[in-house]
Amino acid sequence: MSRFLKENYKSLEVYTPGEQPKDGEYIKLNTNESPFPPAPAVVDLLTKQDVENLRLYSDPTLCTLKEKLAKLYGVEKENIFLSNGSDDILNFAFMAFGHNGALFPDITYGFYTVFAELHGVEYEEIPLREDFTVDYKDYLGRNKLIVIANPNAPTGDSRPLWEIEEIIKSNPDSVVVIDEAYVDFGGNSAYKLIEKYDNLLTVRTFSKSRSMAGARLGYAIGAKGLVEDLMRIKFSTNPYNINRLTCALGEATVDAEDYYTEKCKEIMSVREYTKEKLEELGFEVLSSSSNFLFAKHNKISGEKLYTELKSRRILVRHFTKERICEFNRITIGTLKQMDTMIDAIKEILKGE
Ligand SMILES: *Cc1c(COP(=O)(O)O)cnc(C)c1O
């Protein structure tokens, strides 16, 4: 750290992303990427011309991609905000709407505390229930920025829409952000409620269900006023926040919706298969509506299982936070990858 850094950034605890090893080194089940490539039409899209056109700025209005998404979800393009990964939108939301403080669960996406600290937002972490689910009653009538991942990460649990609506309805003077990064794997999206509530922002990403983590594309479907607010911030920081290549790939991705729907179904079925196998081996596995499982075993510590798997070239995600340190979060890969992991776990458990 240099002596030039502004005081309030000096004590920041930065977000630690999951390990990103070199390609092919590991079976990578640690950052919830898709095991499948993008749709064929997306893979084949880019031409030399597209690369040559990189000399030109991208479209700051992102009109075509917005229109495609608006059509897909039956909303207006004024309800859509696009960003360089959905982390960017979450960052903007804390920046723009956090001045009365923020609330989110104690066990959730680790970036929320980082954004709160970054923007000097006071926050309260509300403990999940004993069974690691959100109790919506904890969020009623609080009138602070509320951020809930639904399905939640790293637990995988999805709350029913009526509970989310109660939260939105009872906090009319503050913004409710529903982070739907995993909604395509069996969750309940709240986006249709934007017609009824001017304080709702749902945040989504192409990183998980759309096989595009490396392209960095996120979007929000939200009340028009909130989208306008986010645009103000975008045009005050980085008007060309989506590069030309990602924009083109994003458009082709929306056109290939059927491919991704099918891949999500496949991931959900492999998830249930894997859950059953892990339970047969004595794991406690939380029920999941996402593309990962959260599991622990009473014969082996979470950290040891993580280390043993890593030494066998399988990478899962282990968190050190006390309440969840006996668990590991396992991204759902292909059926073959899951079988390889289950065989490795059998071998590891034999040694315990
Ligand atoms: C992965 C993830 C994101 C961020 O996704 P990007 O679009 O890749 O920035 C946001 N929220 C949750 C809960 C996630 O797991």
The ligand as a Tripos MOL2 file, in Angstrom:
@<TRIPOS>MOLECULE
LIG
   15    15     1     0     0
SMALL
NO_CHARGES

@<TRIPOS>ATOM
      1 C1        -21.3970  -15.1990   -9.4930 C.3       1 LIG1
      2 C2        -22.2640  -14.2870   -8.7200 C.ar      1 LIG1
      3 C3        -22.4100  -12.9550   -9.0770 C.ar      1 LIG1
      4 C4        -21.5140  -12.2390  -10.0430 C.3       1 LIG1
      5 O1        -21.5350  -12.6070  -11.2700 O.3       1 LIG1
      6 P1        -20.7940  -11.8010  -12.4370 P.3       1 LIG1
      7 O2        -21.9100  -11.4500  -13.3330 O.co2     1 LIG1
      8 O3        -19.8320  -12.7850  -12.9900 O.co2     1 LIG1
      9 O4        -20.1280  -10.5750  -11.8720 O.co2     1 LIG1
     10 C5        -23.3310  -12.1800   -8.4010 C.ar      1 LIG1
     11 N1        -24.0360  -12.6860   -7.3800 N.ar      1 LIG1
     12 C6        -23.8920  -13.9490   -6.9820 C.ar      1 LIG1
     13 C7        -24.7050  -14.4450   -5.8390 C.3       1 LIG1
     14 C8        -22.9920  -14.7870   -7.6240 C.ar      1 LIG1
     15 O5        -22.8000  -16.0260   -7.1890 O.3       1 LIG1
@<TRIPOS>BOND
     1     1     2 1
     2     2     3 ar
     3     2    14 ar
     4     3     4 1
     5     3    10 ar
     6     4     5 1
     7     5     6 1
     8     6     7 2
     9     6     8 1
    10     6     9 1
    11    10    11 ar
    12    11    12 ar
    13    12    13 1
    14    12    14 ar
    15    14    15 1
@<TRIPOS>SUBSTRUCTURE
     1 LIG1         1 GROUP 0 **** ****
